[in-house]
Amino acid sequence: MYRNTTKDPVVAAVTAAIGAGTVAAISVSRGQNLFVGIAVTIFATVAALVIDALFFE
């Protein structure tokens, strides 16, 4: 039907980082290492962007 062809990768990255960062912030507040939380956020953001680029046109 209708296909939105104007994808903005910056919006996708910010959305993914907010979601992953929220979960990581909760984990850090409960005692997880800060650097592990940052690494999890970066990995989840990159994974979400790769999946978005490969599977959703």
N, C-alpha and C positions, 0 to 999 in steps of 0.2 A: 504494500500500500504506500504509505508516505514514508520516505526515508530522510532523516535529518542528516545532511551531508556536511554541516558546518560544525565539526567537532573541534573543541579547543583543548589541546593537551595540558595547558596550564590549569584549567578548571578541573580536569580529571586528576591531575597531580595534587592539587590543593584538597580536593574532596577525599582522595585516598589517604593523604597525610593526616587530615583531621580525624578520620575514623581510626587509623592505626595509632595515632598519637594519643587519642583518648584512652584506648585500652592500655597502651604503654604507660601513660601517666598514672592510671589506677594501679598498675602492677608496681611501679616505682614507689608509690605512696604506701604500698603494703610491704616494702622491703627489698624489692628487686634492685639490682645494681643499675645506676643511671645510664651507664654506657651500654648495657644490654638492652635497656628500654629504647635508647636512641637507635641502636642497631636493628632492633625489631621493627621500629617505625620505618626506617629507610628500606629495609628488605620488603616489608609489606607494601610500601608505596611503589617500589620498582616492580614487584610482582603484579600488582594491580594494573599498572600501566602497560606491562607486557601482555597480560591477558586481554586487556581492552584493545590493544593494537592488533592482536592476532585473531581474536574470535569475534569481535564486534566491529563491523565495517561501518 
